[in-house]
C-alpha cells in the first residue's frame, strides 16, 4: 500500500445469531484516495456479515487482482473470497478456477450493481456463478452512516435472519442484507431485453 486518504479504527461488538458468532473485534482499514465513504461502510458491513476469525481486508483497492476481503490458511490457500461491488469478470473467473474450495461472496450496495453484474453474464448458457453467495446491502444504512463518520467508531451489531441492527455510537439503524438470486435476476433481465426489442420492432418510430 503506497498511500491512503485516511485510516479508520472500527471496534465491533457482533452478535451474529444466524451463525452463532458472538465476539468483539477491532479492524483498522485505510480509506483509498478515490474511495467513497459509502464504499468504506459497505465493505465494513460485508466484513461484519461474513465475519470469521482470521479474515481480513486485502490490498484489493490498491491491488486490483485481490478481492475486498479474504481469509487464507497457513499455506496461503484462499478459504474466503469476498468482493464488494461488481467484480472484474476475469478476476472472478480466475478465483473460481484457482480456489474452487473457497467460499465466494459478492456484496452489492447499489441495486444498479445487480443489473451491471447481469450484463456481465450476457452470453452465459450455464450458471457458472452458482457457487457464489450474492447479497445486497441496504443503501439506507450506508447513507445514514455517512454523517456519523469519525475515525474510531464503535459499532454494536446484531444479525437475526439477515436483519441487521446496527448501533453506531448512540445512533440505532436497521436494515436487511438481502440474499440475491443472481441467476434468476439474469434470466429476468433477458426477458426485459426481449420485451424492449419486441416493442422497438412494433414501434420503430419511438426508437
C-alpha positions as CSV (number, residue, x, y, z in Angstrom):
1,X,0.0,0.0,0.0
2,X,1.7,3.2,-1.1
3,X,-0.8,5.8,0.1
4,X,-4.2,6.3,1.8
5,X,-6.5,9.2,2.3
6,X,-7.2,8.4,5.9
7,X,-7.3,5.5,8.4
8,X,-10.3,4.2,10.4
9,X,-10.3,2.1,13.5
10,X,-13.6,0.2,14.0
11,X,-14.5,-1.5,17.2
12,X,-17.3,-4.0,16.6
13,X,-19.4,-5.9,19.1
14,X,-21.0,-8.6,17.0
15,X,-23.9,-10.9,17.8
16,X,-24.5,-12.9,14.6
17,X,-27.3,-15.2,15.7
18,X,-27.7,-16.8,12.3
19,X,-24.1,-18.2,12.5
20,X,-23.7,-18.5,16.3
21,X,-20.9,-15.9,16.4
22,X,-20.7,-13.6,19.4
23,X,-17.5,-11.7,19.7
24,X,-15.8,-8.3,19.8
25,X,-13.0,-7.3,17.4
26,X,-11.2,-4.3,16.1
27,X,-10.4,-3.5,12.4
28,X,-8.0,-0.9,11.1
29,X,-8.5,0.0,7.5
30,X,-7.4,2.7,5.1
31,X,-9.6,4.9,3.0
32,X,-8.4,4.8,-0.6
33,X,-7.9,8.3,-2.1
34,X,-10.7,7.5,-4.7
35,X,-12.9,5.6,-2.3
36,X,-16.3,7.0,-1.2
37,X,-17.5,6.7,2.4
38,X,-20.4,4.7,1.0
39,X,-18.0,2.1,-0.2
40,X,-16.0,2.2,3.0
41,X,-19.1,1.4,5.1
42,X,-20.3,-1.2,2.6
43,X,-17.1,-3.2,2.9
44,X,-17.2,-2.8,6.7
45,X,-20.8,-4.2,6.7
46,X,-19.8,-7.0,4.4
47,X,-16.8,-7.7,6.8
48,X,-19.2,-8.0,9.7
49,X,-21.8,-10.0,7.9
50,X,-19.3,-12.7,6.7
51,X,-17.1,-12.5,9.8
52,X,-14.9,-15.4,10.8
53,X,-11.7,-15.5,12.8
54,X,-8.6,-14.9,10.6
55,X,-10.2,-13.0,7.8
56,X,-9.0,-9.5,6.8
57,X,-9.1,-6.8,4.2
58,X,-6.8,-7.5,1.4
59,X,-5.0,-4.8,-0.6
60,X,-7.9,-5.1,-3.1
61,X,-8.3,-1.3,-3.6
62,X,-4.6,-0.9,-4.2
63,X,-4.1,-4.3,-5.9
64,X,-6.8,-5.0,-8.5
65,X,-6.1,-8.7,-8.6
66,X,-7.1,-9.1,-5.0
67,X,-10.7,-9.2,-3.6
68,X,-12.0,-6.8,-0.9
69,X,-11.9,-9.3,1.9
70,X,-10.3,-12.7,2.2
71,X,-9.1,-15.5,4.6
72,X,-6.2,-17.7,3.8
73,X,-4.7,-20.7,5.7
74,X,-1.1,-21.1,6.8
75,X,-0.2,-22.4,3.4
76,X,-1.6,-19.4,1.6
77,X,-4.6,-21.2,0.2
78,X,-7.7,-19.0,0.0
79,X,-10.6,-20.1,2.2
80,X,-12.8,-17.0,1.8
81,X,-13.0,-14.6,-1.1
82,X,-15.3,-11.6,-0.9
83,X,-15.9,-8.8,-3.3
84,X,-17.8,-5.6,-2.5
85,X,-19.4,-4.1,-5.7
86,X,-19.2,-5.6,-9.2
87,X,-16.0,-7.6,-9.7
88,X,-14.0,-7.7,-12.9
89,X,-15.2,-10.8,-14.8
90,X,-11.7,-12.1,-15.5
91,X,-10.8,-11.7,-11.8
92,X,-13.9,-13.6,-10.8
93,X,-13.3,-16.4,-13.3
94,X,-9.7,-16.7,-12.2
95,X,-10.5,-17.1,-8.5
96,X,-13.3,-19.7,-9.2
97,X,-10.8,-21.8,-11.2
98,X,-7.9,-21.3,-8.8
99,X,-9.8,-21.6,-5.5
100,X,-12.8,-23.9,-6.0
101,X,-12.7,-24.9,-2.4
102,X,-13.1,-21.3,-1.1
103,X,-16.3,-19.7,0.0
104,X,-17.1,-16.9,-2.5
105,X,-19.3,-14.0,-1.7
106,X,-20.3,-10.8,-3.6
107,X,-21.9,-7.9,-1.8
108,X,-23.7,-5.3,-3.9
109,X,-24.5,-1.9,-2.3
110,X,-26.5,-0.3,-5.1
111,X,-29.4,-2.0,-6.9
112,X,-27.9,-0.9,-10.2
113,X,-24.9,-3.1,-9.5
114,X,-27.1,-6.2,-9.8
115,X,-28.1,-5.1,-13.3
116,X,-24.4,-4.5,-14.1
117,X,-23.5,-8.0,-13.0
118,X,-26.3,-9.4,-15.1
119,X,-25.0,-7.6,-18.1
120,X,-21.6,-9.2,-17.4
121,X,-23.3,-12.6,-17.6
122,X,-24.6,-11.9,-21.1
123,X,-24.0,-15.0,-23.3
124,X,-23.8,-17.4,-20.4
125,X,-25.6,-20.6,-21.1
126,X,-24.8,-22.2,-17.7
127,X,-25.0,-20.9,-14.2
128,X,-21.2,-20.7,-13.7
129,X,-21.7,-18.4,-10.7
130,X,-23.8,-20.9,-8.9
131,X,-21.3,-21.4,-6.1
132,X,-21.1,-17.7,-5.2
133,X,-23.3,-16.2,-2.5
134,X,-24.8,-12.8,-3.5
135,X,-26.1,-10.2,-1.1
136,X,-27.4,-6.6,-1.3
137,X,-26.5,-4.2,1.5
138,X,-29.3,-1.7,2.1
139,X,-28.3,1.8,0.9
140,X,-30.4,3.4,3.6
141,X,-28.0,2.3,6.2
142,X,-25.0,3.4,4.2
143,X,-26.5,6.9,3.7
144,X,-27.3,7.1,7.4
145,X,-23.7,6.2,8.4
146,X,-22.1,8.9,6.3
147,X,-23.0,11.8,8.6
148,X,-21.8,9.7,11.6
149,X,-18.4,9.3,10.1
150,X,-15.4,9.5,12.5
151,X,-12.0,7.9,12.7
152,X,-12.7,5.5,15.6
153,X,-16.4,4.4,15.6
154,X,-18.0,1.9,17.9
155,X,-20.4,-0.5,16.2
156,X,-22.7,-2.8,18.0
157,X,-24.2,-5.2,15.5
158,X,-26.9,-7.9,15.9
159,X,-27.9,-10.0,12.9
160,X,-31.0,-12.2,13.0
161,X,-32.4,-13.8,9.9
162,X,-30.2,-11.4,7.9
163,X,-31.9,-8.4,9.5
164,X,-29.1,-6.2,10.8
165,X,-29.5,-4.0,13.8
166,X,-26.5,-1.6,13.9
167,X,-25.8,1.0,16.6
168,X,-23.1,3.4,15.6
169,X,-22.1,5.2,18.8
170,X,-25.6,6.1,20.0
171,X,-27.5,6.0,16.7
172,X,-29.6,3.0,16.0
173,X,-30.0,1.7,12.4
174,X,-31.8,-1.2,10.9
175,X,-31.9,-2.9,7.5
176,X,-32.0,-6.3,5.8
177,X,-29.0,-7.7,4.0
178,X,-30.9,-9.4,1.3
179,X,-29.8,-12.6,-0.5
180,X,-29.8,-12.2,-4.3
181,X,-30.7,-15.0,-6.7
182,X,-28.4,-13.7,-9.4
183,X,-29.3,-16.3,-12.0
184,X,-33.0,-15.5,-11.6
185,X,-32.2,-11.8,-11.9
186,X,-30.1,-12.6,-15.1
187,X,-33.0,-14.5,-16.7
188,X,-35.4,-11.7,-15.8
189,X,-33.1,-9.2,-17.4
190,X,-33.1,-11.3,-20.6
191,X,-36.9,-11.3,-20.7
192,X,-36.9,-7.5,-20.2
193,X,-34.5,-7.1,-23.1
194,X,-36.7,-9.3,-25.3
195,X,-39.7,-7.2,-24.4
196,X,-37.8,-4.0,-25.3
197,X,-36.7,-5.4,-28.6
198,X,-40.2,-6.6,-29.5
199,X,-41.5,-3.1,-28.6
200,X,-38.9,-1.5,-30.8
201,X,-40.0,-3.7,-33.7
202,X,-43.6,-2.9,-33.2
203,X,-43.0,0.8,-32.8
204,X,-39.8,1.8,-34.7
205,X,-40.8,5.4,-34.7
206,X,-40.3,5.5,-30.9
207,X,-36.6,4.5,-31.2
